[in-house]
Amino acid sequence: MHRFVLETHLTRLLADRVEVKYFRSLTQLQASHDSCQLLISDLNLSDSKAENTARFLLEYCLHTPVIVQSTEEELPRQLEQQAAGRIQVAEKGGQGQMFTQAIEHFMTQFEQKAV
């Protein structure tokens, strides 16, 4: 259900300006070797506990901005502090104000780079 809501919201916010790819697991993302412009990730993935996903996201955000979604409070905030400006925390499911602001922030940066 969260994925459907997220896909719908992303389609509305991004309106074909950015290619969207979906991965069902951390293993699938790592195996893809594809680059992306923005990674949106839950911390608890089907094949990875929150702490393992967090370590991966800290490395990944060195070259790609990340939006972290989680029902957990503390670990996402720690990630946001450790990678200031590269990781942003947003509500799970992509329905809240923080998520919309994170996407809008990314789009502003993306559009400035394109100019």
Secondary structure in CASP SS format (residue, H / E / C, confidence):
PFRMAT SS
TARGET T0000
AUTHOR 0000-0000-0000
METHOD secondary structure of the structure
MODEL  1
M C 1.00
H H 1.00
R H 1.00
F H 1.00
V H 1.00
L H 1.00
E H 1.00
T H 1.00
H H 1.00
L H 1.00
T H 1.00
R H 1.00
L H 1.00
L H 1.00
A C 1.00
D C 1.00
R C 1.00
V C 1.00
E C 1.00
V C 1.00
K C 1.00
Y C 1.00
F C 1.00
R C 1.00
S C 1.00
L H 1.00
T H 1.00
Q H 1.00
L H 1.00
Q H 1.00
A H 1.00
S H 1.00
H C 1.00
D C 1.00
S C 1.00
C C 1.00
Q C 1.00
L C 1.00
L E 1.00
I E 1.00
S E 1.00
D E 1.00
L C 1.00
N C 1.00
L E 1.00
S C 1.00
D C 1.00
S E 1.00
K C 1.00
A H 1.00
E H 1.00
N H 1.00
T H 1.00
A H 1.00
R H 1.00
F H 1.00
L H 1.00
L H 1.00
E H 1.00
Y H 1.00
C C 1.00
L C 1.00
H C 1.00
T C 1.00
P C 1.00
V E 1.00
I E 1.00
V E 1.00
Q E 1.00
S C 1.00
T C 1.00
E C 1.00
E C 1.00
E H 1.00
L H 1.00
P H 1.00
R H 1.00
Q H 1.00
L H 1.00
E H 1.00
Q H 1.00
Q H 1.00
A C 1.00
A C 1.00
G C 1.00
R C 1.00
I E 1.00
Q E 1.00
V E 1.00
A E 1.00
E C 1.00
K H 1.00
G H 1.00
G H 1.00
Q C 1.00
G C 1.00
Q H 1.00
M H 1.00
F H 1.00
T H 1.00
Q H 1.00
A H 1.00
I H 1.00
E H 1.00
H H 1.00
F H 1.00
M H 1.00
T H 1.00
Q H 1.00
F H 1.00
E H 1.00
Q H 1.00
K H 1.00
A H 1.00
V C 1.00
END
